[in-house]
């Protein structure tokens, strides 16, 4: 289907709640709704809410339907949904997959996928992850999820691409502090974004007059060469054909030469192809092409849901570089976002200079590293925070 486009690091105090009692960590089968590999019961305090069940799964599939329903209830971002996580794991996962799930009775209340390797738990994220976080229906469910996470007493727990100003980071840090884990937080990305407020004409008045004049000039030059058109497809028809065409454009310029294009590696090709199929099935895939007489000059790979447009990948044909096809495509896609009444346009990825020609706000994303209070955890934290000499002295003291 073609869519017709319109023209620093301070640890918080430990949680005030009493410690959870993990009772009977064992193999088991939850009645009728799923088949977790392990489960436990977290006792409520006197007069508090009913008991909460925490399960651990080794695969996405047994939980996928309920996971998706939870994500829809809270209008979650794509990156914490089962379709994204499953595609990511098949392409990039190492070690063992562990999916922590919190239930209130039979109702799924929170989910966190993790990869377990060499005594560490890591979020299922890498540089192909725009953002991450906890999927929980409310703050109480998020607290139960993080308490269960650190109750596992892993040597290290590393959670990447969390929003610095978000509740998820605060919940994780509070649970880590309550469990005695040392912490370090580091900014890893600052993706720009544009809240869509007012109308298109008002927004254009905020842009550089020189830049707008340049866009008009280059557009006229292209239109003198042939028929210029914008095509946006949702992947419901001829998806493989459109992906092949778009991926070829994305790799045509510097990304292909640098080895960072989607088709440069089998894993990334597999991942973005799977995500596209999943996004098309959900109705949120948006593949945009700027064409001259049908030939693609620039390409966007995006997702769009709940009033937010996520620009994941973009590229252009360098043979037409002097015409600025990427610039014209961005102008047209932003005009469409305003015309369609979207609420936000997310540029995602790194804070490249060209993105600030269109947006002036950023989301600061961080990596949270936590180290257990065990001797080995203390040694790793010292090596990370202060370097090897101090770590060696601590190791000597521990052995005495």
URBELNOR-V215032 format. One line per field, one symbol per residue. ss: DSSP state (2 for helix, 1 for strand, 0 for the rest). phi: phi as a letter, one per 30 degrees, with the letter a starting at -180 (. if undefined). psi: psi as a letter, one per 30 degrees, with the letter a starting at -180 (. if undefined). A space follows every 10 residues. Layout:
# URBELNOR-V215032
ss->???
phi->???
psi->???
This chain:
# URBELNOR-V215032
ss->0110000000 0000000000 0111110000 0000000111 1100000000 0111111000 2222222222 2220000222 0222222222 2200011111 1111001111 1111111001 1110000000 0000110022 2222222222 2000011111 1110002222 2222222200 0111111111 1111100002 2222220022 2222222222 2222200111 1110000022 2222222222 0002222200 0222022222 2222222222 2200111111 1100111111 1111100111 1111110222 2220222222 2222222220 0001110000 0022222000 1111111111 1000222222 2222220222 2222222220
phi->.ccddce.cb dddeeddded cdcidadabd dicabddbab ccdddeiddd eccccbccad edcedddddd ddechddddc cddddddddd dbdbicdbcd bcccicddca bbdbccahic cbddbadccd abldcbdadd dddddddded ddidebbbbc iddecddddd dddddddddi ddbbbbdbab ddabdcbicd dddddddddd dddddddddd dddddldcbc bbbcidbhde dddedddddd cdcdddddic deddbedddd dddddddddd ddicdbccbc bbhiddcbbb cbbbahibcc dcbbabdddc eddidddddd edddededdd idcaccdhid ddeddddcbb cbcdcbcccb bdddeddddd dddddbjded eddddddddd
psi->kkkjkk.aik klllkfklkl jjkhjlklkk jfflilflll kjkllkgall kkkklklgle effeeeeeee eeeghllefg leeeeeeeee efklbkkkjk kkkjbfkkfl kjklkkkhgl kklilafgje laakjkflee eeeeeeeeef ffhlekkkjl hkkegleeee eeeeeeeegg kllkkkkfli klljkjkale eeeffflkee eeeeeeeeee eefffajklk kklggfkhee eeeeeeeeef febfeeefgg legfkeeeee efeeeeeeee efggkjkkkk kjhfkkelkk jllkkhgkkj jekllljffg effheeeeee eeeeeeeeef hlfkjjflal ikeffffflg llkjklkjkk klgleeeeee eeeeefleee eeeeeeeef.
